[in-house]
Amino acid sequence: MSVEHEHGHVNPRRAYDSSRRRDRARHTHTALLDAAQARFIDRGFMATTIESIAADAGVSPATIYKTYGGKSGLVRALCERALGGVGPEPAEQRSDALQASEIDPRKVIEGWGRLMIEVAPRIAPLLLLLRDAADGDPAAASLHADLDASRHTRMRHNARYLVDGGHTRRGIRLGEATDVLWTYSSPELFDLLVRRRHWSLRRYSQFVVEAISNALL
């Protein structure tokens, strides 16, 4: 916020300084998350330390603990960033806007496929990281369960669009539609087809779109 002099003039230096502080804070936040992601993906959740992340990012460990609480808080922040996709508008908001404006369910599912190409390469490695660490770290297990439940809730929201709109085949109920979307959005499927079988993102997206359409519409 800028400060006015007693004669009503805005102090441009104060506004400039405030802007520079915000820019530095954003840069530090981005650099910290980038360093954390690189460490986690390279070393795994258990072997990565807050101290190593702090050294890579050029901040103190105390700053990380104060801001994120620890490793699980950092991974949660990374997942939130990943789920946003690419661009200024989060992927979830774009999905909701598509459902609100498009009457053809196949085009909506194709839109989900496009968003998946943005989000899956970013979020799947993090979810798999937590899954692998869950047996040995209660914080990782709790966060993994929380994020998986959130994904199921989101898929239920998407499934409701199809079911309540009368777009699904006869006999398809909300729970079944939710489970189909939950399965085809899973990090495990991305891991199998893209990371292990080296499918292109385009092929993977087309497969998911066709599979969901065939299963539900």
Backbone as a ProteinNet text record, in pm:
[ID]
protein_1_A
[PRIMARY]
MSVEHEHGHVNPRRAYDSSRRRDRARHTHTALLDAAQARFIDRGFMATTIESIAADAGVSPATIYKTYGGKSGLVRALCERALGGVGPEPAEQRSDALQASEIDPRKVIEGWGRLMIEVAPRIAPLLLLLRDAADGDPAAASLHADLDASRHTRMRHNARYLVDGGHTRRGIRLGEATDVLWTYSSPELFDLLVRRRHWSLRRYSQFVVEAISNALL
[TERTIARY]
85.3	0	88.4	56.8	136.8	98.5	186.8	166	154.5	58	40.2	111.3	169.2	223.5	108.1	142	38	-37.8	16.9	-52.5	-127.5	-133.6	-213.6	-138.8	-7.7	68.8	113.8	109.4	153.2	304.8	361.9	506.4	541.3	596.7	623.1	730.3	822.5	928.8	873.2	777.7	720.4	645.6	569.9	497.9	595.8	704.4	804.9	871.2	906.3	970.5	878.5	749.9	653.6	642.8	641.2	634.6	757.7	873	996.8	998.2	946.9	941.4	851.2	736.6	645.4	710.1	780.4	848.2	955.5	1030.3	1133.7	1072.1	960.6	894.2	843.6	784.3	736.7	852.5	963.3	1080.5	1135	1143.4	1194.4	1103.3	971.3	873.8	887.2	897.8	910.2	1040.6	1149.5	1279.8	1281.1	1215.1	1209.8	1131.5	1015.8	936.1	1008.6	1075.8	1151.5	1263.4	1332.6	1440.6	1385.6	1271.5	1210.4	1167.8	1105.2	1059.4	1177.5	1282.3	1399.2	1458.9	1468	1522.7	1433.5	1303.2	1210.8	1211.1	1204.8	1200.2	1331.5	1441.9	1573.7	1606.5	1572.4	1615.8	1503.3	1380	1269.4	1231	1114.2	1063.1	1146.5	1175.8	1243.3	1385.9	1458.5	1599.7	1620	1520.1	1532.9	1520.5	1606.8	1603	1567.1	1509.7	1479.5	1608.3	1714.8	1842.1	1895.9	1880.7	1930.8	1847.5	1717.3	1631.1	1665.8	1684.9	1718.4	1848.8	1947.4	2076.3	2060.7	1981.3	1960.6	1887.5	1793.7	1711.2	1773	1877.1	1940.6	1860.7	1787.5	1712.2	1752	1703.7	1734.8	1632.3	1672.1	1575.3	1460.1	1491.1	1386	1276.6	1315.5	1216.6	1120.9	1174.9	1090.8	996.4	1049.7	963.8	854.3	890	792.6	683.5	719.7	624.6	544	608.8	543.1	526.8	597	583.4	670.8	726	808.5	792.7	838.9	839.6	699.1	609	474.2	405.3	431.7	375.3	431.5	558.9	620	557.2	538.2	478.8	335.2	262.7	126	126.9	218.8	229.6	266.7	354.7	390.7	271.3	190.8	72.2	-29.9	-47.6	-141.3	-96.4	34.1	86.3	65.6	90.8	77.5	-66.4	-161.1	-301.1	-352.9	-282.9	-326.3	-306.7	-215.1	-187.5	-101.5	-122.2	-42.4	-130.7	-79.6	-155.4	-211.3	-269	-315.2	-441	-523.7	-647.7	-628.1	-653.8	-633.3	-713.9	-658.5	-722.6	-862.6	-880.5	-1011.8	-1116.6	-1080.9	-1174.5	-1207.9	-1109.6	-1135.3	-1227.2	-1210.7	-1298.7	-1442	-1458.8	-1593.4	-1657.1	-1579	-1631.7	-1674.9	-1599.2	-1634.2	-1765.4	-1782	-1905.4	-2025.8	-2004	-2113.6	-2154.3	-2061.7	-2089.7	-2111.3	-2066.8	-2072	-2184.3	-2266.1	-2378.9	-2345.1	-2237.2	-2198	-2102.8	-2144.3	-2058.3	-1927.4	-1926.5	-1802.6	-1698.4	-1743.9	-1651.1	-1598.7	-1684.2	-1638.4	-1531.3	-1554.5	-1455.7	-1326.8	-1338.5	-1217.9	-1144.4	-1219.9	-1157.9	-1085.5	-1144.3	-1076.1	-945.5	-948.2	-826.6	-716.9	-754.6	-654.5	-596.8	-682.7	-634.6	-544.6	-575.2	-494.5	-350.7	-332.2	-197.1	-117.4	-186.3	-120.7	-87.4	-184.4	-175.3	-103.6	-134	-82.3	70.2	144.9	290.9	347.2	271.5	316.6	274.3	150.4	98.1	128.2	129.8	147.3	278.2	393.8	517.1	512.6	443.3	434	344.2	231.6	142.4	207.9	280.8	352.1	463.7	526.9	629.5	570.8	454.5	389.3	342.8	289	244	359.4	475.6	590.7	645.1	625.2	677.2	577.4	454.4	346.3	372.4	432.8	454.5	552.7	646	749.4	738.2	642.2	630.2	483.7	439.3	297.3	249.4	335.2	295.1	270.9	358.1	340	213.7	188.6	68.5	-57.9	-57.7	-174.7	-199.5	-93	-107.6	-152.3	-97.8	-138.1	-286.7	-333.2	-474.6	-563.1	-518	-594.3	-605.9	-495	-496	-575.5	-569.1	-646	-795.5	-832.4	-973	-1019.6	-933.1	-968.5	-987.6	-904	-919.4	-1050.6	-1086.2	-1212.8	-1331.1	-1322.3	-1428.8	-1441.9	-1329	-1331.8	-1391.7	-1356.7	-1412.5	-1562.3	-1606.9	-1750.2	-1821.3	-1757.3	-1812.7	-1824.8	-1722	-1726.5	-1830.3	-1837.1	-1933.4	-2076.5	-2098.4	-2233.5	-2279.8	-2186.3	-2221.9	-2276.1	-2211.6	-2254.7	-2385.2	-2397.6	-2516.1	-2638.2	-2623.9	-2738.9	-2781.5	-2688.8	-2723.8	-2787	-2800.4	-2860	-2770.6	-2639.9	-2546.5	-2496.4	-2514.8	-2462.2	-2560.5	-2507	-2592.3	-2687.4	-2793.3	-2892.6	-2829.3	-2857.3	-2805.4	-2676.9	-2612.5	-2489.8	-2527.2	-2484.2	-2512.2	-2392.6	-2417.9	-2314.1	-2189.1	-2204.8	-2087.7	-2001.3	-2065.7	-1989.6	-1919.2	-1989.4	-1928.2	-1809.6	-1824.2	-1714.5	-1592.9	-1616	-1504.1	-1434.5	-1510.6	-1449.3	-1356.9	-1405.9	-1322.8	-1203.7	-1224.8	-1117.4	-1007.9	-1048.2	-952.1	-870.3	-937.4	-866.4	-787.1	-808.5	-726.6	-616.2	-598	-505.2	-359.3	-273	-129.1	-71.6	-132.9	-84.8	-100.3	-212.4	-231.8	-131.1	-110.4	-10	127.5	158.8	288.5	305.4	201.9	209.5	228.9	147.4	145.1	248.6	267.4	356.8	499.4	514.9	649.8	715.7	634.8	694.6	683.6	574.1	557.4	586.4	617.6	664.5	560.8	433.3	330.9	350.4	317.7	317.5	198.9	207.7	96.2	-29.9	-12.2	-128.6	-197.9	-119.2	-177.8	-246.3	-180.8	-238	-369.9	-374	-495.9	-607.7	-576.5	-677.1	-732	-643.7	-687.4	-784.6	-750.6	-836.6	-971.8	-970.6	-1095.6	-1184.7	-1126.5	-1204.8	-1255.4	-1171	-1210.2	-1325	-1317.1	-1424.7	-1553.2	-1542.2	-1661.4	-1726.1	-1647.8	-1702.1	-1762.2	-1704.4	-1753.1	-1880.6	-1900.3	-2008.2	-2115.7	-2082.1	-2180.4	-2268.3
-119.1	0	123.5	219.1	341.6	434.1	528.8	621.7	762.5	840.4	977.6	1074.5	1183.2	1290.9	1370.7	1461.7	1540.2	1627.9	1655.3	1736.2	1649.3	1517.9	1430.4	1365.2	1381.8	1323.3	1182.5	1090.3	953.4	947	874	855	744.3	777.1	673.7	576.3	623.5	533.3	423.1	457.1	355.7	250.9	295.5	202.1	113	172.7	96.9	-5.5	35.5	-55.6	-172.6	-142.3	-247.5	-346.3	-296	-383.2	-471.8	-413.9	-492.3	-600.5	-571.2	-672.4	-788.1	-755.4	-862	-946.8	-880.7	-955.6	-1047.6	-997.2	-1080.2	-1197.6	-1171.9	-1278.9	-1387.5	-1345.7	-1443.7	-1523.4	-1454	-1521.8	-1623.6	-1584.6	-1675.1	-1795.6	-1770.8	-1879.2	-1977.6	-1926.1	-2012.5	-2091.1	-2023.6	-2090.3	-2199.9	-2174.2	-2273.3	-2397	-2375.4	-2489.5	-2566.5	-2494.3	-2562.1	-2648.1	-2594	-2669.4	-2791	-2773.4	-2885	-2995.3	-2957.8	-3058.7	-3135.8	-3064.9	-3131.3	-3231	-3191.7	-3280.9	-3402.1	-3378.9	-3489	-3590.1	-3541.4	-3631.8	-3707.6	-3642	-3704.3	-3801	-3762.9	-3841.4	-3919.1	-3880.8	-3943.9	-3864.7	-3895.1	-3819.4	-3844.2	-3969.7	-4003.5	-3949.1	-3957.6	-3918.6	-3768.4	-3696.7	-3551.4	-3484.9	-3387.6	-3314.2	-3168.2	-3108	-2964.4	-2884.9	-2929	-2858.6	-2857.6	-2969.2	-2975.1	-2886.3	-2882.5	-2795.1	-2649.2	-2616.2	-2478.8	-2435.5	-2524.1	-2490.6	-2467.7	-2551.2	-2535.7	-2406	-2367.9	-2250.2	-2121.2	-2133.2	-2014.3	-1949	-2029.5	-1978.6	-2058.7	-2016.1	-2088.8	-2200.1	-2309.7	-2413.6	-2358.7	-2260.9	-2202.8	-2138.1	-2076.6	-2014.6	-2119.6	-2235.4	-2341.9	-2395.7	-2420.5	-2472.7	-2372.5	-2244.3	-2141.8	-2130.4	-2143.1	-2123.3	-2247.7	-2365.3	-2487.6	-2593.7	-2578	-2674.4	-2797.4	-2822.5	-2940.8	-2995.7	-3118.5	-3175.9	-3198.2	-3245.4	-3271.1	-3141.4	-3033.3	-2904.1	-2855.2	-2881.8	-2845.6	-2924.7	-3054.5	-3136.3	-3094.3	-3057.9	-3009.2	-2883.4	-2791.8	-2670.6	-2703.8	-2800.8	-2843.9	-2903.3	-2980.4	-3040.7	-2933.8	-2836.2	-2728	-2652.2	-2629.5	-2562.8	-2650.4	-2778.4	-2869.2	-2877.5	-2878.7	-2891.9	-2769	-2658.2	-2537.9	-2546.5	-2634.1	-2644.3	-2528.8	-2488.2	-2383.7	-2262.5	-2145	-2023.9	-1960.4	-1841.5	-1765.9	-1821.7	-1894.9	-1948.4	-2095.9	-2136	-2274.6	-2372.7	-2491.5	-2592.8	-2626.9	-2632.9	-2666.3	-2563.3	-2436.4	-2331.4	-2341	-2374.8	-2390.6	-2509.8	-2614.7	-2730.2	-2693.7	-2619.8	-2577.7	-2486.9	-2396.1	-2305.9	-2384.2	-2487.2	-2570.6	-2643.7	-2697.3	-2767.8	-2674.7	-2550.2	-2453.6	-2402.7	-2406.2	-2344	-2443	-2566.8	-2664.2	-2765.2	-2787.4	-2880.3	-3019.9	-3032.3	-3161.8	-3231	-3340.7	-3405	-3456.3	-3495	-3544.7	-3433.4	-3313.1	-3200.7	-3166.3	-3184.1	-3162	-3264.4	-3389.6	-3493.8	-3468.6	-3422.3	-3385.2	-3270.4	-3176.3	-3068.3	-3120	-3218	-3281.1	-3345.2	-3404.7	-3465.7	-3364	-3247.5	-3141.7	-3092.7	-3076.9	-3034	-3140.1	-3265.5	-3375.1	-3367.1	-3326.4	-3313.7	-3208.5	-3104.7	-3001.3	-3051.5	-3116.7	-3143.7	-3273.9	-3381.4	-3513.8	-3520.5	-3463.6	-3473.2	-3403	-3308.4	-3232.9	-3298.4	-3347.6	-3397.4	-3545.1	-3626.4	-3770.3	-3806.9	-3750.3	-3787.1	-3754.2	-3647.3	-3608.8	-3705	-3743.4	-3837.9	-3975.2	-4016.9	-4144.1	-4137.7	-4022.6	-4000.5	-4022.1	-3963.8	-3979	-4121.8	-4184.1	-4323.5	-4413.6	-4395.1	-4479.3	-4453	-4330.6	-4295.3	-4324.4	-4357.5	-4366.5	-4471.2	-4584.5	-4691.5	-4652	-4562.5	-4528.9	-4392	-4311.3	-4175.1	-4139.7	-4124.9	-4096	-3967	-3865.4	-3738.5	-3757	-3833.8	-3861	-3942.7	-4040.1	-4123.3	-4040.4	-3950.8	-3865.9	-3772.6	-3712.8	-3621.6	-3696.9	-3815.1	-3894.8	-3929.5	-3971.2	-4004.2	-3881.9	-3768.1	-3643.8	-3602.8	-3608.3	-3568.7	-3666.8	-3794.5	-3893.9	-3872.8	-3841.6	-3813.2	-3687.6	-3587.4	-3465	-3493.1	-3579.3	-3614.8	-3689	-3778.5	-3851.4	-3755.2	-3657.3	-3557.3	-3476.9	-3441.1	-3365.8	-3450.1	-3577.1	-3663.4	-3684.3	-3682.8	-3692.1	-3567.1	-3452.7	-3327.9	-3336.6	-3386.4	-3400.6	-3504.1	-3614.1	-3718.8	-3667.9	-3581.3	-3528.4	-3449.9	-3380.1	-3310.1	-3408.5	-3522.8	-3621.1	-3688.7	-3726.4	-3800.4	-3709.9	-3597.2	-3506.2	-3445.7	-3434.5	-3380.3	-3481.9	-3606.4	-3710.5	-3758	-3743.6	-3778.1	-3921.9	-3988.1	-4123.4	-4228.4	-4347.9	-4458.7	-4497.8	-4561.1	-4605.5	-4702.5	-4681.6	-4768.5	-4720.2	-4619.9	-4564.9	-4470.9	-4503.9	-4420.1	-4331.6	-4235.1	-4137.4	-4203.7	-4301.7	-4366.6	-4436.4	-4506.2	-4575.4	-4476.3	-4370.6	-4269	-4203.4	-4178.6	-4120.5	-4211.2	-4340.3	-4434.6	-4448.3	-4439.8	-4444.9	-4324.6	-4205.3	-4084.9	-4088.6	-4137.7	-4147.9	-4242.1	-4352.5	-4450.7	-4393.5	-4329.5	-4281.1	-4152.7	-4090.6	-3974.5	-4012.1	-4141.6	-4184.9	-4166.4	-4136.5	-4126.5	-4261.3	-4370	-4503	-4529.4	-4487.1	-4506.9	-4423.6	-4300.1	-4215.6	-4280.5	-4336.5	-4400.9	-4519.8	-4600.9	-4719.5	-4684.3	-4592.9	-4568.2	-4466.2	-4358.5	-4251.7	-4272.7	-4298	-4307.9	-4443	-4549.7	-4682.8	-4736.6	-4706.9	-4755.6	-4646.7	-4525.5	-4415.6	-4371.7	-4375	-4316.3	-4166	-4104.4	-3958.6	-3906	-3781.7	-3722.5	-3716.4	-3691.7	-3685.8	-3821.8	-3926.6	-4060.4	-4097.3	-4065	-4091.8	-4018.6	-3890.4	-3812	-3870	-3907	-3964.9	-4095.5	-4175.9	-4302.5	-4278.8	-4185.4	-4157	-4101.9	-4010.4	-3953.4	-4061.9	-4149.2	-4256.8	-4356.2	-4388.6	-4485.5	-4432.5	-4307.8	-4249	-4240.8	-4196.4	-4184.6	-4320.5	-4422.3	-4556.1	-4616.1	-4583.3	-4641.2	-4575.3	-4447.4	-4374	-4320.6	-4278.8	-4211.1	-4310.6
0	0	0	-84.6	-89.1	23.8	54.7	164.7	109.2	157.6	112	206.6	149.5	230	288.5	375.2	440.9	342.2	221.5	122.1	21.7	47.8	-36	-149.8	-158.1	-266.8	-227.6	-322	-298.3	-304.6	-212.4	-210.4	-309.1	-426.4	-526.5	-481.4	-398.8	-355.1	-266.6	-178	-90.8	-172.7	-273.2	-358.6	-434.2	-481.9	-555.8	-466	-343	-249.4	-216.4	-196.8	-165.3	-280.1	-402.4	-519	-529.2	-502.5	-508.1	-401.7	-282	-177	-217.1	-277.6	-321.3	-429.7	-522	-628.3	-570.6	-473.9	-411.5	-337.6	-270.4	-196	-290.8	-403.6	-501.6	-559.5	-587.8	-642.8	-542.9	-416.9	-313.4	-298.3	-298.6	-285.3	-401.1	-523.3	-640.5	-637	-602.5	-596.7	-491.1	-379.4	-272.7	-316.4	-378.3	-424.3	-534.3	-623.4	-729	-668.8	-570.4	-506.4	-433.2	-366.6	-294.8	-390.3	-501.1	-595.7	-654.2	-690.1	-747.4	-648.5	-523.4	-420.7	-398.6	-384.5	-357.9	-472.5	-595.4	-709.9	-725.1	-695.3	-711.3	-598.4	-474.3	-358.4	-290.6	-316.2	-245.2	-121.9	-67.9	46.1	170.8	200.1	325.2	330.4	218.3	218.5	208.6	166.8	152.6	289	313.7	440.2	415.6	516.2	508.2	490.7	554.8	546	402.6	332.3	194.9	103.5	125.4	45.7	72.1	199.7	236.4	171.5	170.6	109.3	-40.9	-106.3	-250.5	-282.9	-197	-223.3	-171	-89.2	-33.4	76.6	154.4	269	391.8	506.4	628.5	651.4	715.8	750.9	834.6	921.1	1005.4	921.1	809.9	721	665.8	627.4	572.1	678.7	798	905.6	940.8	943.9	979.6	874	747.5	637.9	607.5	609.6	563.7	671.9	782.5	890.8	878.1	760.9	741.1	600.8	580.9	446.1	391.2	473.7	422.7	380.5	453.3	414.7	282.2	259.4	131.8	16.9	37.9	-68.3	-94.6	10.3	-10.3	-97.7	-69.8	-150.8	-294.7	-313.3	-447.6	-521.3	-450.3	-512	-549.1	-463.9	-494.9	-619.2	-630.3	-748.9	-872.8	-859.7	-973.5	-1022.4	-929.9	-967.3	-1041.2	-1030.6	-1101	-1250.9	-1294.4	-1436.8	-1484.5	-1609.5	-1672.4	-1698.4	-1666.1	-1694.3	-1568.2	-1582.9	-1466.2	-1400.8	-1476.3	-1419.9	-1384.9	-1259.6	-1219.4	-1304.1	-1321.6	-1405.1	-1355	-1224.8	-1168.9	-1208.5	-1206.3	-1246.5	-1394.4	-1475.9	-1618.1	-1644.2	-1566	-1579.3	-1542.7	-1434.5	-1393.2	-1498	-1554.7	-1657.2	-1780.6	-1815.5	-1929.9	-1905.9	-1785.9	-1753.8	-1754.3	-1716.6	-1710.3	-1847.8	-1944	-2073.5	-2186.9	-2170.6	-2280	-2257.8	-2359.6	-2346	-2398.9	-2475.3	-2529.4	-2432.2	-2368.5	-2267.2	-2325.3	-2452.4	-2512.3	-2520.8	-2549.5	-2554.7	-2415	-2314.1	-2176.5	-2139.7	-2173.2	-2143.6	-2221.2	-2345.3	-2421.1	-2352.3	-2295.6	-2219	-2097.3	-2029.4	-1916	-1962.1	-2081.1	-2134.2	-2158.1	-2208.7	-2230.3	-2097.7	-1998.7	-1867.2	-1804	-1830.7	-1775.9	-1825.5	-1951.9	-2005.5	-1928.4	-1880.8	-1801.1	-1661.1	-1599.2	-1456	-1424.2	-1496.7	-1460.7	-1453.5	-1550.6	-1539.4	-1416.3	-1361.7	-1245.2	-1114.6	-1110.4	-983.1	-961	-1067.1	-1049.5	-978.9	-1017.6	-946.4	-797.1	-761.5	-620.4	-543.1	-602.3	-535.8	-521.4	-623.1	-614.5	-510.6	-499.2	-396.3	-257.2	-234.2	-104.4	-81.6	-184.2	-171.4	-128.9	-191.1	-160.5	-20.4	28.8	161.7	273	238	336.8	444.2	407.6	505.2	614	582.2	679.2	741.4	696.3	747.6	767.3	892.6	918.3	854.2	847.5	786.2	637.3	571.7	429.1	406.5	493.2	480.2	495.8	592.6	616.1	499	446.5	334.2	209.6	187.3	71.1	78.3	195	211.4	191.3	240.9	226.4	80	7.2	-133.5	-218.4	-184.6	-259.1	-235.8	-112.2	-82.4	-155.8	-164.1	-236.4	-385.6	-440.8	-581.7	-604.1	-512.6	-524.5	-516.7	-427.6	-415.7	-544.2	-602.8	-728.1	-840.7	-846	-949.2	-928.7	-806.2	-779	-831.7	-814.6	-867.9	-1019.8	-1086.6	-1231.8	-1274.3	-1199.9	-1233	-1219.3	-1123.5	-1104.4	-1226.4	-1291.3	-1414.9	-1518.3	-1532.9	-1631.4	-1592.3	-1464.6	-1419.7	-1411.7	-1344.6	-1327.9	-1460.5	-1554.7	-1685.7	-1778.6	-1732.2	-1814.7	-1927	-1909.7	-2017	-2008.9	-1897.1	-1880.9	-1932.7	-1961.7	-2003.7	-1891.7	-1930.6	-1833.4	-1733.6	-1609	-1504.1	-1440.6	-1497.9	-1439	-1325.4	-1207.1	-1090.7	-1057.9	-968.7	-936.4	-881.4	-793	-734.2	-837.3	-932.8	-1036.6	-1128.2	-1167.4	-1252.9	-1182.3	-1053.1	-975.2	-976.2	-955.3	-949.8	-1084.8	-1193.1	-1325.7	-1345.7	-1314.7	-1329.6	-1235.3	-1115.6	-1015.9	-1064.7	-1127	-1177.8	-1293	-1388.7	-1506.4	-1481	-1366.4	-1329.2	-1230.6	-1206.4	-1102	-1143.4	-1048.2	-1078.6	-1119.5	-1071.3	-1107.4	-1256.6	-1315.9	-1459.5	-1538.8	-1496.5	-1561.8	-1552.1	-1437.5	-1417	-1511.2	-1523	-1607.7	-1755.1	-1805.2	-1948.6	-1995.9	-1919.5	-1964.1	-1913.8	-1786.7	-1730.6	-1759.3	-1757.2	-1773.3	-1916.1	-1984.3	-2121.1	-2225	-2177.4	-2262.9	-2366.5	-2327	-2413.2	-2416	-2529.1	-2534.3	-2454.5	-2412.9	-2339.2	-2425	-2553.9	-2642.6	-2651.3	-2666.8	-2674.5	-2542.8	-2433.2	-2301.1	-2284.1	-2320.1	-2307.9	-2394	-2518.1	-2606.4	-2550.9	-2494.1	-2434.6	-2320.1	-2232.5	-2117.3	-2161.8	-2257.6	-2308.5	-2368	-2449.1	-2511.4	-2406.9	-2311.2	-2208.1	-2122.4	-2080.8	-2000.1	-2081.4	-2205.4	-2291.2	-2311.4	-2340.5	-2363.3	-2237.8	-2122.8	-1997.7	-1947	-1977.6	-1912	-2006	-2124.5	-2209.4	-2286.4
[MASK]
+++++++++++++++++++++++++++++++++++++++++++++++++++++++++++++++++++++++++++++++++++++++++++++++++++++++++++++++++++++++++++++++++++++++++++++++++++++++++++++++++++++++++++++++++++++++++++++++++++++++++++++++++++++++++

